[in-house]
Amino acid sequence: MQKRIALVSTKTFAVSFYRFLEGRAEETGEKCELELASLVDLEEQGYDLGEVAFGKKNGLVAVGPDQMKAQAGFGLDAVLVYAPPKFSVERYGRLALELGSAFANLGLQSSESLVGDFRAKGLPIAGDYLAEQAGPTELLEQLILFFKERGVTPLSSYEIGAGGPELDEEARERRRLDELSKAQDKSSIFVGAVEPVDFMGDRRHYYIWLEAEAPLKSKITVDAWLKFEESPLLVGPALDVARALVEARERGVGGPLPSLARYFKRPLGMA
């Protein structure tokens, strides 16, 4: 039986998510078990989501936020939100509660205030700040591990980045700490600020530098760039999260799911 989810997101992410579902269906020869019941536009925030070329294909319908309640009659299993940092996700979390749906905040915002209500109602919730399938912090940490396993001593390392929407100072620092959160050994890595650059859109550029000491005090330096589009590296983890939430809802499990903590840079319920 197909599952129905509502996706609240920017156009770039919505298109990537939908194409990923189509690709999975073509590879496996099976109809995907997740149907995008509604693409909720954010036009009031300056994002034109109503012009998606295949907006009425395979159950993907562009509707307004107030029309999401109509989806409840078809059985809305989950609401996923990936929106710009200045956009409040709480109203969609409250709407998911009202509809009896699971909820996931994939963006930078905090949805911690919703946890108690979802737990009390026996509905699953997940967030915050979905991690990419392949990110700079994990790459740098693997390089450090690579050297250690071969008897080479890492001395110092850092990463800095560029891309993403404009943020205030508090949000920028939170984003920096969130990037660091994926490192197992936080003492071995310095994560610098990620500089917002609006015109880059979905592109992200990270510079990684690592110095290590080899035998006879010789030095090894790794000097590298990691460049990628963010949305395609988020849709796989987002699909995993959606599936887990739908299954948890069917089993009557409420609150944050510990099994999903590894998917997020700031997992709910872990404080």
VEXRO-731864 format. One record per residue (C-alpha): residue in three letters; x, y, z. Coordinates in steps of 0.5 Angstrom, whole numbers, plus 2048, in hexadecimal, padded with zeros to 3 digits. Layout:
<sites>
ALAXYZ ...
</sites>
This chain:
<sites>
MET800800800 GLN8038077FE LYS80480C804 ARG802813803 ILE807819805 ALA806820805 LEU80D824803 VAL80E82B805 SER81482D802 THR8188327FD LYS8178307F5 THR81E82D7F5 PHE81D8287FA ALA8168267F8 VAL8198257F1 SER81F8217F3 PHE81A81D7F8 TYR81581B7F3 ARG81B8197ED PHE81E8157F3 LEU8178117F4 GLU8178107EC GLY81E80E7EB ARG81D8097F1 ALA8168067EE GLU81A8057E7 GLU8208027EA THR81B7FD7EE GLY8167FC7E9 GLU8117FD7EF LYS80C8037F0 CYS80F8077F6 GLU80B8067FD LEU80C80D7FE GLU8078127FA LEU80881A7FB ALA80181C7FD SER8028237FC LEU8078287FB VAL80682E7FF ASP8088347FC LEU80C83A800 GLU80B83F7FB GLU809844801 GLN811843802 GLY8138457FB TYR81483E7F9 ASP81083C7F3 LEU80E8357F4 GLY8078357F0 GLU80B8347E9 VAL80E82D7EA ALA80D82A7E3 PHE80B8247E5 GLY8068267EA LYS8018227E9 LYS80481B7E8 ASN8048157EC GLY8008197F1 LEU80581E7F2 VAL8008247F3 ALA80282C7F4 VAL7FD82E7FA GLY7FD8347FF PRO7FE833806 ASP7F7833808 GLN7F582E804 MET7FA829807 LYS7F482780C ALA7F0824806 GLN7F581F805 ALA7F381C80C GLY7EE818808 PHE7F2814804 GLY7F781380A LEU7FD81780B ASP80281380E ALA80881880F VAL80A82080E LEU81182180C VAL81382880C TYR81A82B809 ALA819833809 PRO81D839809 PRO82083A810 LYS81C841811 PHE81683C810 SER81283A816 VAL811832816 GLU80C83281C ARG806833818 TYR80782D814 GLY80982981A ARG80282B81D LEU7FE82A817 ALA802823817 LEU7FF82281E GLU7F882481C LEU7F881F817 GLY7FB81981B SER801819816 ALA809818817 PHE80D81E817 ALA81481F815 ASN818826814 LEU81E825810 GLY82082C810 LEU825831814 GLN81F833819 SER81D830820 SER81782C821 GLU81982A828 SER81382E82A LEU80E828827 VAL81182282A GLY80D822830 ASP80782282C PHE80881D827 ARG80B81882D ALA80481A831 LYS80081882B GLY804812829 LEU806815822 PRO80E814820 ILE81281A81E ALA81981B81B GLY81E82181A ASP82282681A TYR826827815 LEU827821810 ALA82E81F80F GLU83081E807 GLN832817805 ALA839819804 GLY83C820808 PRO842823809 THR843822811 GLU84281A810 LEU84781B80A LEU84C81E80E GLU84B819814 GLN84C81480F LEU85381780D ILE855817814 LEU853810815 PHE85780E80F PHE85E811811 LYS85D80E818 GLU85C807816 ARG862808812 GLY86780B818 VAL866812815 THR86581781B PRO86081C819 LEU86282381C SER85D82881A SER857829815 TYR85182D813 GLU84B82E80F ILE84783480C GLY842835808 ALA83D83A803 GLY836839801 GLY82F839803 PRO82A83F805 GLU82C84580A LEU82C844811 ASP82D848817 GLU83384781C GLU82F843821 ALA82D83E81B ARG83483E818 GLU83783C81E ARG83283681F ARG833834818 ARG83A833819 LEU83982F81F ASP83482B81C GLU839829817 LEU83E82781C SER83982381F LYS83A81D81A ALA84181D81C GLN843817821 ASP84981A824 LYS848822824 SER84E823827 SER852821821 ILE84E82681C PHE84D82D81C VAL84782F818 GLY847836816 ALA84183B814 VAL83D83980D GLU83C84080A PRO835841807 VAL8358427FF ASP82E8437FD PHE8308437F5 MET83383C7F6 GLY82C8397F7 ASP82C8327F8 ARG8348317F7 ARG8388307FD HIS8408317FD TYR84482F803 TYR84C830804 ILE84F82A808 TRP85782B80A LEU85A82580E GLU862825810 ALA86581F813 GLU86C81C815 ALA86F816812 PRO875812814 LEU87C817815 LYS87781D817 SER87581E80F LYS86F82180E ILE86981F80A THR863824808 VAL85D823805 ASP85A829801 ALA8538287FE TRP84C82A7FC LEU8468277FD LYS84082A7F8 PHE8398277F7 GLU8328297F7 GLU82E8287FD SER8278257FB PRO82981F7F8 LEU82E81D7FE LEU82881E802 VAL82281A7FF GLY825813800 PRO825815808 ALA81E818807 LEU81B812804 ASP81E80E80A VAL81B81280F ALA81481380C ARG81480B80B ALA81680A813 LEU81180F815 VAL80B80C811 GLU80D805814 ALA80E80881B ARG80780C81A GLU804805818 ARG80780281F GLY804807823 VAL80B80A825 GLY80B811827 GLY811816828 PRO818816825 LEU81A810823 PRO82180E825 SER82380A81F LEU82281181B ALA82781581F ARG82D81381A TYR829816814 PHE82981D818 LYS82F82281A ARG82A825820 PRO82681F821 LEU820820825 GLY81F81D82C MET82781C82D ALA828822832 
</sites>
